[in-house]
Amino acid sequence: MINPAKLEEIAKQISGNMPQGLKTLADSFESKTKQVLQTKLAEMDFVSREEFDIQSKVLIRTREKLTELEAKVAELESRLHTAEKDI
C-alpha cells in the first residue's frame, strides 16, 4: 500500500537539507520523519492500486449483472402486462 522506498527517499531529502550542525541528528530525524509520514498516510485510509483495480472489476461485473436483471424484470413485467390484458 505505502511505498517504503518513497518514504525513505522523502525522509533522506528532508534530512539532507538540514544545516551542517544538525547532521548528527539526521538519523534520528529521518527515522521519526518516516514514522510520522507512515502514520499520517495510514490515517488517510488510502487503498493500494491493486485493491482499487480489484474493486473496479467487481463494480463492472455488478453493473453488468444489474443490467441483466433489469432486462429480465422488464421482460417479466411485459409478460405480466400481456397476460393481464388477455384475462
N, C-alpha and C positions, 0 to 999 in steps of 0.2 A: 504494500500500500504506500508507505512513505519510503522514498529512496534514501537510504542511509548515506550513500556516497555523495549525493547532492547536499545533504545537511552538513556533512563533514567539510565539503568544499566551501559552503557559506560560512561555517564557523572559522575555517582557516583564513578566509578573506577578511573577516572581521578582526581576528587576532593579528593578521599580517599588517593591518593598517594602524595598529596601536603604536604610540611613541616608543622609542628605543628603551626608555627607562622602565616601561611596563612589560617588556618582553618576558621577564622572568615569571610573570603571572599569566602568560599566554596559554599554557597548558591547562591550567585550572579554568581560565576564562572560556577556552574552547570547549571544554567538557560541559561546563554549565550552560553555555550557549546552545550546544546540541541538545542537552536535556530540556531546556526551555522550549526550543523550537519543536522538538518531538511532542512534548506535552501539549503545546498550543495547537499544533496541526492535528493531533489526535482528538482534541476537543471540538474541532471544526467538523468532525464526522464525515470526512471525505471517504469515497469508495475508490477502490483500485480500478484501473481501466478494464481489467479482466472482468471484474464484478459488474461494471457498467455494461459491458458488451453482452454478458450473460443475461442481465435483466432486460436489455433491449430486445434480445432474441425472444425471451419469454413474452414480452409485451407484444411483439409482432405476431407470435403464434396465438396469443389470446385474442388479439383483434381479428385475426383470420377466423378463429373459432366463433367469435361473436357474430361476424358477418354471415357465416354458415347458419348459425342458429336463427338469426333474424330472418334469413331467407326461408328456412323451414317453418318458422312461426307464420310468416306471411302466407306461405302455401297452405298451411293448415287452416288459417283464418279464411282464406279464399274458398277452400273446400267446404268449410262450415257454413259460410255465407251462401254458397251454391246449394248446399243440402237444405238449408232453411227455406230457400225460395221454392224448392221442389215440394216441400211439405204443404 
